[in-house]
Amino acid sequence: MNKRFRKFATTGMAAAIMLSMGATSFATDFFTEYPNLTNYNTDYNYTVEKGSGTKDQALMVQGATSNWYGTSLFNNEADANSINWNIVQGSTDAVSVSKQAPKAVGNQFAAKGNAEIDTSKNAGVAVVEATNTKSGYMDFTVVLNPKDVQKDVSGVNVRAYDASSGSFKFLKSNKGSVSTSAVSSKINYPSAMDAISVVADNFVDDLQWGSKFLKNVNINNKDYPYMENELGWMYRVYDSEGNATSEQKMVDVSEKVGGETFDVESGQTVVWAYGGYSVQFPENLSGLPTK
């Protein structure tokens, strides 16, 4: 074999090796192409009437592109089975979740979980979260709603801030009882949205895309109106009061659900802020001004 031919043969062999590796080393990872998650043949939100016994609700997810415009079922069972299912902190104890075997759809798979709802337990909201290895997630909301209107919750701390300039400007704080009748809603337990009545001189709520929102709030004789795509009222809830050395941390589920469905408890602090949608609430209540 002459040197020229030997060189060609060596180069050709290297190319063949590279081509044979293409199916593995150079294949596009599914979670790189579809880093997010979205639902598959299931709803986002579920409302269950409080009663007795348990109810099972199947939940399924598939992959989604970075902008959610493109979706795809998982190409293999292992990828579908890598999806984790958890309950977000602060959810009602009525809901638990377990991973199920992926569902085969043709030659692809949907990741599957099962939410078990104990309808005899505490009314309120729960968020079931499916997560992948790329920090993508999909939230499912489950509301356990009593058939009858529940009694007021006393001892709820409520604060209001003007954050329209980007920082939190203290407006008002108060402690009082929260009634489920403060906001006209199908939810029959006192909610974070109902809690605005503790600090507002008056307010107007409205319905948008099937959910309640605060259209205008008057505090200290000044109106703070909703302005589409610009300004609005957002909330977070912080843990019940502890001892002098413990921090009151944000209740995680309050980041996930609307104020209409968050079930308030005595001792918690509900913070309402008027501002743009990029407002960042601090992790601890101590990060907010008190005057």
N, C-alpha and C positions, 0 to 999 in steps of 0.2 A: 504493500500500500504506500503510494507516494505521499509526501508531506501535505500536498494540496488536498488530496482526497481525505487524508486522516483529519485535517482541520475541518472539512465540511461534515464529516461523519460525527465528529465531536459536537459541533454546533447543532446538527440535526438532533442528536440524542438529547442535548440540553433543552431544545425546543419541545421535544416530545414529553420530557419530564414536566416542563412548565405547563403544557396543555393538560397533562393528566392531573396536575394539582388544581387546575381551574375549578373543578367541581366542588372542591372543599375549601382550600385556602383562599381562593379569590371569589367565592360565591358571596353574594350580598346577604348579610345577616338579616333575618326577618325583622328583628327589633330595631335595626338601623333604618330600614325602609319604613317601618310602621312603629315609631317610638311611643305612640299614644294608644289609648284604649277607648272603645265606645261600645254601646250595648248591641246585642244581636238578638233580634226577635223577642225582646222583653221591653217593658216600660222603664222609664227612669224613676218614677214615683209611684208609691203604693199607699193607699189609706185603708186601714183595717179597723173595724169597729171593736171596741173593747167588750169583752164578754167572758167566756170560759173556754177552755181547751186551747189547742195549738193549731197554727196554720202554717203550712209550708209554701214558700214562694221561690220558684226556680229563677235564677239570674244567670245571664250569659253575656260574655263579652267577646269582641274580636279586635284585631289590630286597626289602628288608624294612623294616617300620615301626620306630620308635624302640624299641618294646618287643618286637620280633620276632614279635608275634602275627599280623600281617598280612604277606603277601608278594605280590609281583607281578613278572611278567616285564617287561622294558623295552618301552616303547611304540614306540620306534623304534630303528633299527639304529645310529644315531649315539650314542645314550645307552649302548647295550650295548657299543659299540666304545670308549667312553671309559674302561672299566674297565682298570686296569693290573695286570700280573702280575709278581711278584718273588719271589726266594728270600730268606728271612730270614737275616741274618748269623749265622754259626756253624753253619749246616747242613752236612751231608756234601756233598762235591763231586760225589757220584754223581748228583745231581738238578739239572736245569736246567728252565727253563720258557719258553714262548713264547706270545705272544698269537695266537689263531686268529680267523677270521671268525666273527661271531656266528651262532648257530643260530636259524633261523626256526621259531617254534612258532605256527601259525595266523597271526594278524596281529601277533604280538609277537615278542620276541627274548630269547634267553639269551646272556649273555657267556660266552665260551669260551676256555680256555687248554689247553695241552698240556704235561704234565710228562714229560720224557724221563729215564728212569732207566738209568744205565750200571751194570749189575749187577756189573761187574768191578772197580769202584772201591771206595773206603773204605766199610765198613759203618757204619751210624749212622742218625741221624734228620735229616730235612729238613722245613722248613715252607714251603709255597707259599702266598703271600698275595695275594689279590685285593683291590684298593682302589678306592674311588670318589672323587669330588671333594668329598665331605662328611666325609672321615675315616672313613667306614664301611669295614669290612674283613671278609674271610672267610678263615680259615686252613684249609688242607688239610695233613695230616701224612702223610709218606711215610717208612716205616722200611725200610731195606735190612738184612735180617737174615741173618747167616751160617747155613749149614745146621748147622755144628758149633760147639761151644763155643770161644770165643776165649781166648787166654792172658791172664793178669792184666796190668793196667796199673800200672806202678810209678811212684813219685814224685808221687802225687796228694796235694795238701793238702786237708784237710777241717777245717771248723770247725762248732761247734754253739753256738747261742744260745737263750736264753729270751726271747722277745719278747711274752710273754703280757700284760705290763703296758703295751705300746705302744712301748717302747724296747728296744734290743738289749742283753741282759745276757750277757756272755761265759760260756760253760760249759766248753768244752774245744776244743783243736786238736791235730792230729796229722798226720803225713805217712807214707804207706805205700802198699801195693799194694791195688788194688781187683780183686776176683774176681767174675766173673759168677755164681758159685754162691752169693754171699752172700744174695741174694734169689731165691726160687724163681720163675722166670718163663720165658716163651717166648722172651724176648730173649737172644741168645747172645753178646752183647758186654758188657764191664763198663760199668755205668751209674752215674748220679748216685745212684740209690737204693741200689745195691750199696755205694757209698762211705760210707754211714752206719756200716758195720761198722768203719771206721777209727777212729771216735771213741766209738762206743757200747759200754757194758759188755755189754749185750745188747739185742735188739729183736725185735719181732713185726710182721710184715707181713700184710696181708690183701687181699682183692679186693673192690672196690666198683664197680658199674656197668662191669665189664669191665676196670678198671684197678687196678694195685697201689697201695697206700698204706701208710704207717707207722701201725700201730694203737697201738703203744706203744714208747717208746725209754727205756732206762735209762742215765743218765749220772751219774757220781759218786754211784752208789747211790741215785739218785732217779728215780722213774718220771715220764714226761711222756706221758700217754695222750691218744689222740684222743677228742674230745668233739664229737659231731655238732652242726654249725651253730654251734659255739663256738670250739674250739681244735683245732689240728692241726699237722702238720709240713709246711713249705714249703721250697723250695730255690731257689737261683740258683747259676750257675757263672760264675767270673771268669777272665779271660785268664791265660795262662801268665806266670810270673815274667819280668820284663824287667830293665833296668838300674835304677839307683837313682832316676833321674829320670822313668821312665815309669810311668803309672798302669795298674793292672790293672783293666780295664773289664769290665762285665757282658757275658757272651755273650748276645746278643739272643734266640737260639732257646730258651735256658733259661727265658725268661718264657712261652714258648708251649706247651711239651710237659711231660708228666709225667716225674718222675725215673726212672721205669722204662725210658724209651726214650732219654734223653740219654746219648750216648756220651762218656765221659770220656777226657781225654788227659793224659799225663804233664806235670806243671808247672802244670796248672790248679788252681784252688781251688774246692772245692765247699762252699757255705755252706748249712747246714740250720738253720732257725729254727722254734721252737715258738711259735705265737701264733694270733691271730685272722686271718681272711682279708683284712683290710684292711692287714696289715703291708706297709710300703713298704721294699724293699731299696734301698740306695744304688747309684748308677750306677758308682761306683768302690769297689774293695775297701778303700781307705784310709778310707772313711767308716764302717767298722765297728771297734769296740773290739777290742783284742787281749789284754785281761786284765780 
